[in-house]
């Protein structure tokens, strides 16, 4: 194949499925209000936890204006945990055609559900996302998000098929094979976590593969925070245009918000997800332009509607229109969270999950440290844990067996391979205040 065959020329980003992105704002507000009314009724009738919360505040499930949303109760990750696995479902299980899951704060994941119609909505927001990134029929999309319970793989997959592109469902990992496919199949776009793509860049350099010589022209990167300097690095090393895509399982998966070619904030698909930014301490809604925690209400999803879900992601709603013409409001890219959730190689990890494993095993002491570094673009996780002097003076074989067991159990619980280093009692620095359990050396560039 020649380069001319495989590299579709830049076309305007308008795709018929993107029409809702450009609806005049007053019309969009009407639609949001109509959908909000319906979803509040639906949740009130079908979700016990929501009904109880409303009743305990003497709130009727009636919404007069969009401003009324500020009176509704929040939903949190703890609610998902407490109702595990299916307690927040608002439709009978036979209408649920898919579930996904993501890490919870403890050993159990949180479970999310989709009806057939919910999946169609998800595909539609992913089609609009990919269209905003300039993708269209004829593109060849290598989907390196993980397939499985994680929403990244299947979310991007259906979006890519929906836009009429050719999808390569390669999933994550197996870097050399990724590079082979990237080159041999004439791939024009890649979907992956930004750090995994950095890793691909590094490996390509090692193998002497010049990514700039390939037809690859777009990267759709998300599932973890990244920065503008990472974007510059990616773009100058590969010649592609890098787009930020945001989403979370609880709300739908990827496709909650995406950048347009202006790269000045992410447009939120407001016709399906109503955004607010609140002060994470007081819960008060903040005006546009002020930084706080993103709170999202699903306006159309039936299997698991969420009202005022506290994402813990910190952002700002950007004032003013975007030159691209989309009327959807924009949020600044997510740089950090207000809780302790870590994202390692795109996987959500809570230190409490690791702690639970360490404390269960005999011979360990409750002093540990989690170190995260980045080598060749790939996140590395090391856990240092103190063991009793008795274990430490045991045979070397016993120490090795203990660390192997910890590596296995941690991998099973969080889904990531780690290095476990067992150290002598009192090796790990004690803190005078809060213990510093996590040392994240990945930096911000
Ligand atoms: O990460 C969904 C996704 C898949 C988004 C693929 C984009 C691409 P969860 O595993 O539930 O879902 O993790 C959601 O990841 O609350 C953020 O903290 C973080 N996150 C997701 N996208 C971005 C992004 C998927 N573009 C959590 N920038 C969210 C920064 C992001 N953080």
Boltz pocket constraint, residues with backbone or C-beta under 6 A from the ligand:
constraints:
  - pocket:
      binder: B
      contacts: [[A, 102], [A, 145], [A, 150], [A, 151], [A, 152], [A, 221], [A, 222], [A, 223], [A, 224], [A, 225], [A, 226], [A, 244], [A, 245], [A, 246], [A, 247], [A, 248], [A, 249], [A, 250], [A, 253], [A, 254], [A, 255], [A, 311], [A, 313], [A, 333], [A, 334], [A, 335], [A, 337], [A, 343], [A, 346], [A, 348]]
      max_distance: 6.0
